[in-house]
Amino acid sequence: MEPYYKYSDFLKEKHGEKTYKLPLNLPLTCPNRDGQLGDKGCYFCGEEAAGFESEPEESIRQQLLELKEYIGPRFNANKFIAYFQNFTNTYLPLPRLKMYIREALTVEDIVEVSLSTRPDCVDYEYLKAIKSLVNTVNSEVALSLELGLQSVNYHSLQRANRGHTLAHFIDAVLTARTCNFELGAHLILNLPGDDMEDVKENARILSALRVDNVKLHALYLREGTEFARQYQRGELEMISLEEYIERVITFLEYLDPRIAVQRLLGRAPREGSVFVNWGMDNRKIHNMIIAEMKERGSKQGDKFNYLQGHCLDKFK
């Protein structure tokens, strides 16, 4: 048994059986690339913005069918999430996103639609329209929103050229709640500028806002990004693997045990990158984190004793 609340368990409890995400790509960009907020993008983002106005090579339905055919038998899964993952999905004109979602809902065994987006691109009327569409087509399909927070430290967000603040994230969570969206957050635990106190505050903020799940990332550096250039010039230093493991364990200890954890770090392409997961396989690092937690007897929520007045318990 893992010492943290696994997202796969969360999905099984929610949908009644093993459920898998099917990642989809749409033709879009984000306001931090097209000139609305800036044209350089986040300093860690290596995705190509060119060609975002063209249609996908395959329709949403075809993408889902092909992924289902591959993942279903391989993982013995019968229920799936249509996961719109790339760039800023809620930055699309509403009619276009509704068209893509409607197409996804024509595929059998889709039990949830998940949208990935920036915290500063969440609008009540927009989400309300998406909710209304899904309820009209199939009211049993769940809706979730994944927000790219990355850090609660606004200085680190500025250094990474994110273009949004913690306030945007808090507002997005509160707005999405009014439309009954499930909420997830993405964090980079080794974002330049962050330290262990930021790691703890990440957990505290997400716990206080009662998000449903969190996805952890280890920063990797793609060639051509600003952070990669800073790293190659010696202006940016990456923390050690040992420090990253310590940060993950600390984060989990402070995190509300009811918040599901999608992953402890991600995979990243080695080709075209100047730094990826300390040169190790992500699964090996995952296993190192779990082994260290078990050796310590540590588990998620061990230090979740700071909300609703519990921080004053020591004075009683």
N, C-alpha and C positions, 0 to 999 in steps of 0.2 A: 504493500500500500504506500502510495506517494505521500510525502509530508506536506502536501498542499492540495487545494481543491482544484482538481483538473477540469478543464473546460469540457473534455469529452464526457465526464461524469455529469456535469451540469446539463449538457445537451441531452443525455440519455434520460435524466430526470424530467427535463422539460418536454421532450417529444416522445418519450416512452420506449425508445430503442436507440441503437447506435445511429448517429446522424453525422454526415460529413459536409464540409463546406466545399462548394465548387466555385473556384475563383474566375471571375469574368473581367474582361477588359473592354472599356468603352472608348470611343474617340473623343477625348476631352483633355483639358489642361487644368491649370489652377491659376488663381489671380496673382500669385506670387511669381508667375512666369510670363503672363500675357500683357503685363504693363499696368494692370489695375492697382496692384500693391507694389510690384517690382518686376524686373525682367531677369533676375539672376537665379531665382528659385532659392530654396533652402540650401545652405552650404554643404549639406550631406547628400542631397538628392541627385542621383546620377541618371535618372530616367530622361530619355529624349522627349522633348516637347514637340519636335517637328512632326508634322503629319497628323496632328490630333484632330483636325477638322475632317479627315477622310473617314469613311465608314469602316468598321472592322472587317477583316477578311472573311470572317464567318459571322453569321447572325447569332444573336444571343441564344436562341433556341438550339442552334447547331452546336455552339460551344457547350451548352449544358448537356445535350444528348451524348456528345463524345466523352465528356468528363464522367458522366454517369456510367457509361459503358465500360470505362477503364477502372474507375474507383469502386463502383458497386460490387462487382464480383471479387475484386482484390481484397477489399476490407469487409466484405459481408455486410454492406450497408444498404438499407432500403429507403432511407429518408435523407433529404439533402437540403442544403441552404444555397440559394443563389446569392453569391457574394460579389458585389460590385466593388472591386478592390483598388483600381488604379486612380491616381490623382485625386481630384475633388469632385465626387459624384453630384453633390447638390449644387455645384456651380453650373451644371448643364441647365439650359432652358427647361422649365418644368414640363412642357408638352413632350419634349424628346425623352426625358428620363421616364415619364409615365409610359411612353411607347415601349421602351426597353423592359420596364418592369412587367407590363402587360404581356409581353412576349415570353418573359421568363415564367410567368404563371400558367402558360399553356403546357408546360412540361410536367408530366406526372411525377408525383412524389416530392415536389418542392414544398417544404413545410415552413420555410422562412425566407424572407428577403432581407439581406444585410447590406447597408450602404456605408462606405468608407468616405470620410470627408474631413475638411478643416473645421475647427471650432468657430471660425469667423464667417462660415458660409452656411449657417443654420438659421432658418427663418420659420416662424410659426405657421404662416399661411402655406408655405411650401410643403412643410411636413404634414400639415393637416390634409392637403390635397393628395399626398402620397398615401396617407392612411385611409382616406376615403376611397381611393382607387382599389387598394388591396381588399378592403372590406366589401366592396361591391363585387369584385371578381371572385374572391374566396375568403370569407371572413375567418376561416380557420388558420390561414397563413399568418405567422408571426412577423413582426418588423423589428429590426435592430439597427442601431447606428454606432459605428466605430469612429471615434474622434482622435485625431492625431494631436495629442497634447505634447508629448516628448519630455517635458519637464515643467514643474511648477515654478521654477526659478526664472523670473522674467529677464534677468541679466543674461542667463544662458540662452534663452529664446532669442534675445536680440543678437547675441554673438553668432547664433546659427542662422540668422536672417529669416526667422520663421514668419514674421509679419503679423503675428497675433500675440495676445497676452493671456495670462491665467484667467483674467476676467472674461475673456471671450469663451474660454472653455466652461467656466461655471455657468455662464448665461446659456450656452448651448445645451448643457445637461438639463438645466431647469426648463428650457423651452421644449426639448424633446420629451421630457417627462409628461408635459401637459398633453402630448399627442400619443402617449402610451407606447413610446419606443423603448425597447431594451437598450441599455447603454454600455458601451465598451470604450476603453481608453488605451492608446498606444504610448509607451514610455521608452526612452533611450536612457538606460541607467548609467551610461558612461559618456553622456553628452558633455563636451568641453565646457568647463566652468562649474559643473556640479560637483559636490562633495557628499560625504556620508549624511550630513544633515539634510541635504536636498533629497536624498534617497528616502529618509524617514518621512519628510514632509510630503513627498509624492504619495506614500502609503496613507498618511493621515488625511490628505485632501480627498483622495479617491474613496476612502472609507467614510468620511464625513458626508460626502455627496451620495454615498450608497450606489455607486455604479455596479453593474452586474458582472462585468468581467474586465480583465486587463491583459494586454499583450506586451511582453517585454522584448526589447531589441538590444543587441550589442552593436554599437556604432561600427560600421565598416566604411571604408573610404574608396569611392570609385574614382578612377582616373578622370581628370578634367574638372572635378568639383573643387570649390574653394577650400574646403577642409583638407582635401588631398594635397592641394598646393601648399597650404600652410604646414602640413605634416612633412612634406618633402623639403621645405625650407627650414625645418627645425623649429617652427613657431607654434606647433601643436604637438603635445605629448599625449600618447594614449596610456591609460592606466594599465597595470599589469593584469594578467588573467586572475591571479590570486585576489586582487582587489575587486575585480568584477564579481567573482564568486561571493566574496564577502558582502558586496552591495546587494546581490540578489537575495541572499539569506536574510540580511537585515530588512530589506523591503518586505519580504514575505512574513517575517516575524511581526512587523508593525501593521500588516494588512488585515482588514476584517476577514475572518475565515469564511464568511458567506460569499465573498467575491471570487468568482472562478478565474483561474489563470490559464490563458490560452497557450502560452509558451514562455520559457525562461530566456531564450535567445533564438534568433532566427538563422536560417541558412542564407548564404550570400555567395554570389558568383566570384570565383577566384580570378578568372580571366577578366582583365580590365579593371582590377582593383589593386590598390597599393597596400591595403590592410584589411584582413578578414579573419575575425575570430581567433587571433593570435596563432594563425597557421594550423589550427586544429579543426577536426570535424565537430559540428555543432552538437551531435548526439553524445560525443565523448565528454564535452564540457557539461552538457545537461546531466550526464551520469555522475560527473565529479561533484556537481552541486548537490545532487540528491544524496550521494554517499557522505558528503561532509555534514549535511543536515542530520542524517541518521546517526552518524558518529557522535554528534553533539546532543542528540535527542531533541533537536529543534523542529518546529513545525509552524505552519502559517497561523498567525494570530496569537502567538505566544506573548507578544507585547502589545496586543490590542486592548489597552486598558486606559485610554486617554479621552474618550468621548462621553458626553452626557454626565459630566461631573465626576467620572471615575478617576480623573487625575488628582482629585482631592482625597481619594481613599487613604493615602498615606498619612493624612492628618487626623484620621478617625481613631 
